[in-house]
Amino acid sequence: MYLKTLLVAAIAGLAIASPMPQRGRKTQAERVETNRQLGLTCNDSGLGDGRVICIDAQGSSCVINKAGGGTCQF
């Protein structure tokens, strides 16, 4: 009985913790294209993790991850 309760609680916890798709959120490709139109230079991070690093002319940088999130403010 306790095992079943623990399994149900564990599965419920995993379901709650899984990322949910958000409407209206831009994809990585859309955010990279937006940043390029604003004059930033965007390149793959080179680490094989799917992140893209965008750098402006003044040397500041931001990161866009696979899900389209990251530190870029645009």
C-alpha positions, 0 to 999 in steps of 0.5 A, a space after each residue: 500500500 505504501 509503495 503504491 502511494 509513493 509511486 503515485 506521488 513520484 509520478 505526480 511530482 514528475 508530471 508537475 515538474 515537466 516543462 509545459 509548452 507556452 503559447 506565444 513564446 518564440 522559438 530559438 530560430 525566431 529569437 535568433 532571427 530577431 536579434 540578427 535583424 537588430 544588428 547582433 551577431 549570433 553563432 552556435 556556442 560550440 559546446 554541442 548543447 544547442 545554445 546560441 550566443 549573440 554578441 553586439 558591437 559593444 561586446 555584450 553578449 546574451 544566450 538563447 537556449 534550445 527552448 527559446 529562453 535565455 538571457 537575451 532581452 529581445 
